[in-house]
């Protein structure tokens, strides 16, 4: 199969999925892999626009120019399938042009998208899935809602990259958390007394202020996945806080109770690296043994569980070891094989 893998445009988080799937597909003998690295096209056209127009350049023109490069790439590669990771950064006209290309080419191609942001950007995703042939989602809670729009939808769990995520020794960090600092996360963490706990926060904490108690724990902004993995290997506890609201942030809407059921990539990554996962509840946790992670609910219990686990090394290490065993084999190789089998069926 000739497969064109389209990167999402982001430089963090979703690009980790694109890189992981890319390496997995490249290892497959029956796949001839091509890529379109949208983030590089955006950087190139951003630089070109600024060079030509200075401060007067139009960001929309950058997006349009970078998106059009994808159309050229499709014509160059002549793929059997074009697989988008996320896809939400592409403007609507690109999807319409791709449909037109499918109709114009004698030996046409098919399109698929792997939705990575479900259920947080439903309106954007619904606009995409009506324009592609096949849909994969990393959250099974939205399938019934999306199926009337595109019945060719299936669930693919998140996973870890065995080349990056593996256990280590020595854990000098008490707790590690890398995430976007949405308001609900900010409020929850500010409700904890962190005295005596070595918390390290990374990511985009755009709502944090200098007066917040969390400021002292901010060690860096967005970090590459390889560095995050190293932090997981160094951390006794790895914190996970699932999102509860959708985009846009200016008018947030809570996720419906029947959606948001699946685990995040960070859960798999932390467990694969041998750190004890300390997380709030989601339904998919029921697929793992209850002694492979530690649960909390609210600021008070988060503090209590953190202090207890940090003071009980044997119990904490047992949970971490169980967690690593529980997710063994849930790698990009396994997920890419499932995606490939599904594409071959179409």
N, C-alpha and C positions, 0 to 999 in steps of 0.2 A: 504493500500500500504506500502511495505517495501522500505524505501527511505534512501539511503546513500548520505549524503551531504558532499562534498569534499571541504575543506577550501582552499583558494588560495595560502597560503604560506607566504604572507606579514603580517607584524605586525600592519600595519596601513591602513586606507582607505578601501581597498577591504575587509579586515577582518570584517569591520563594517557591510558590506552587508551580509557576511556569518553568523555573529552573529544574525543579525536581522531576516534573513530567518530561521535560526535554531530555534529561539524562536517562530516564527510564526508557523512553521511546527509542533513543539512540542505541540502546543496548539490544533492541529487538531486531532479529535478522530479517523479519518480513516487513519492516518499516523503513522506507526511505524518508528521512526527516529533513524538512526545511523549516526555517523559523523566520518570523517577522518580529523584530525587537522594537516594538512601538515606542518604548521609552527613549531609545537612541534616536529615532526619527524625530521625536518631539524636541529633544535637546538640539539636534542639528538645525531644525527649522526655527527654533527659538533664537539660536545664535545668528542665523542668517537674517531673520527679521530685524533683530536689534542692530545688526551691522548696517543694514540698508536704511532703516527708518528711525533708529535711535529710540528715544523715549516715546515716539509716536506710534510704535508698532502695535499691531492688533493681535491679541492672544488668540482670538478666534481663527485668524488666518494661519497661525501656527498649527492649530489642531486640524484645520482643513487640509493643509499641505502635507502634514505627517500622515493623515488618514488616507489621502490619495496615493501615497507611496505603497500602501497595502494592495491597492488594486493592481499596480504594476507588478508587485511581487507575486500575486496570484497568476498573472499572465506568464511570468518568467518560469514559475515552478510547475505549472500545470498539475496541481495536486488532485488526488481523488477526494480528499477531505480537507477542509479548512477548519481547524479547531481553535476557538477563542478561549482564552483563560479570562474569566470575568466578563470582558466586553463592554462594561458600562462607560468606559472613557471614550468610546467611539461615537461620533454624532450620527444622527438618524440617516443622513443622506448616504453614508457609507454602506449601511445595511441594504438600502434600496438599490444602490449601484451594484452591489454584489449579486442581488437577485437578478438584476438586468444582465450581468455577466453570465450567470448560470443559464439564462435563456438564450444568450447569443452564441455561446461556445458550442461547437459541434460535439466534442467529448467533454461534457460538463463535469462539474464537481459538486459535492454536497458540503453543507455547513453544519457545524455543531458548536455549542457553547457550554463551557463548564462554569456554572454560576457559583461564585465563591462568596458572595455577599448576602445570600439569602439568610434571614428574611428582612434585612435592613433597608433594602432599596427596591421594594416590590414594584413600584411604578416604572422605574427604569428597566428592570428585568422583564416585566410584562411586555414592554415595547420591543425588547430584543427577541424574546422566544417566539413571537409570531412571525419573525422574519428568518428563522433558521430551520433546518430539517430535523435536528436532534438536539435534545437538551439533557445535560447532566446537572445535578445540584448537590451541594455539600450539606444541605439541610433537608431532611425528609419531611419536615413539618409543613412545607409549602407545596408539596406535590399535588395534593387534591385541588388546591386553589389554582395551580398553573395548568393542570391537565386539560381543562376545557379549551385553553388557548393553544396548547401544543401537546397532543397525547403521547408523543414520542419523548417522554421525560422519564429519567431514572435517577436513582440515588447512588452517589459515590462518596463514601466516607472520606474524611480527612485522613492524614497519614503522617509518617515521618520519613526523613531521608537517611538511609543507613550510612551514607558517606559522611554525614555531618552529625547526626544524632546518635550517640553511643555513650555508655557510662564512662565515668572517670573516677579518680580517687582524690580525696582531700576536699573538704567543703567548708571554706572559711567564711562564706556568706550565709547569714541566717535566712534571709528571704529575698527572692528575686521576682520582679514583676515588670514585664515589658508590654506596653499597651498604649492605646489612645486614651487620654484622660477625659473621657466623657463626664458630664456633671454628676451622674449617679455614682460613678466610680470615685470621683473626687470626694463627694459627700461621705460615702461609706468609709473610705480610708481616713478621712479627717475625724471620724467618730471613734477611732481606735487610739488607745494610749500606746505609743510605740517605744516608750522608755525601756531601754535595755535590749531592744530588738534591732539587729542590724539589717534594716530594710534598704534595698537598692531598687530605685525606680528608673526605668528608661522608657522612652517613647515621646509622643507629642502630648504634653500636658498643658494644653493651650488655655485652660480655665484656671490654672494655678496662679496664685498671687504671692508676692514676697512675704505677706503676713501669714500665709498658710503654714501649718505645722509640717506639711509634706515637702516644703521647699528644701529642707536640709537633707532629704533622702533622694532628691533628683540628681542622678549621676551622669545622665546623658540623654540625648534625644533618640531619634530612630537609629537602630543599629542593624548591621547586616546579620543574617541568620546564623552564620558561622560564629560570630561573636556572641549572639544570644545563646547558642548551644554551649559555648564555653562557660557562660554564666550559669546555665542550668547545671552543668557538671560541678560547678563550685558552690551551688546553693543547697543548703539543707532542705529548704522549703521553696517550692515554686508556686506562686499565687496565680489563680485564675478567677476572673470576674466576668461572667457572661454579660453581654449587652442586653439592655431591656428596652431601648428605644430605637426608632428608625431615623434615617435621614429625612429631611434636613434638620439640622440642630436648631435652627431658628424657630421652627414650629414642630417640636418633637412629638411623635405619636408612639405610645407604648405598643410593643409587639403583642399580637393577639395570643391568648393563652395556649391555643392549639398549634402555634408555630414556635420556632426557635427550640428545636428538640435535640439537635446534634452537637457533638463535641467540637471544639475549635482545634486548629492545628497546634496551638500552644500546649494543649493537654497532651497530645501524642508526643510532642517534642520533649517536654519536661520529663515524662515517664521514660522515654527512650534513653534519656541522658542520665537516668538513675536518681533523679531528684524526687522528693515526696510531693505529689500534687495535692495542693490545698485549694479546693474549688467549691463554688456554690452548685446548686442542683440543676441538672438537665436530664431529660428522659433517657438519653442514650447511655448514661452511666450505668443503667440497668444491664447493659450487655457486658459489663466488666464485673469482676468479683468485688464485693463491697470492701474487702480488705486491701484493695490496690490503690486507694486514694483516701483523702481525708476531706470530710464535708464541713462546711460552715453555713450559717444563715444569719446575716446581720453583723454589724460592727462588734457587738459584745461577744458573740460566739467566735468570730474570727480572731479576736484577741485571746480568748480563752484557749482555743485550739492551738494557736501559734505558740503560746507560752508552754502548753503541755507538751507538744511535740518537740520543741527545742530543748526541753529538760528531760526527755525520755528517748535517749539515743537508740536503744535497742528496738523499741516499738516503731520509731520513725523509720529506721533503716529497713525493718521488715516490710512496712508499707511500700517503701520505695522499691525494694526488690520484687515485691508482688506486682507493682505497677509495671515495671520493665518487662516482666514475664507476660503480663496480661495483654500487652499490645505487640508482642513479637510477631513479625511477619506482616504487619500492617504498614507496608512501605509503598513508595511510589511505584516500584516495579509491579506490585500486586494490583494497585489501582489502575495503572496504565494498561495492564493486561485486560482488566475488566472493561475499560473504555474501548480498547481496540476490538474486543470481541463484540461489543455492542455496535460499533461502527460497521463491522463486517456483516452484521445481520441486516443492515438497512439496504 
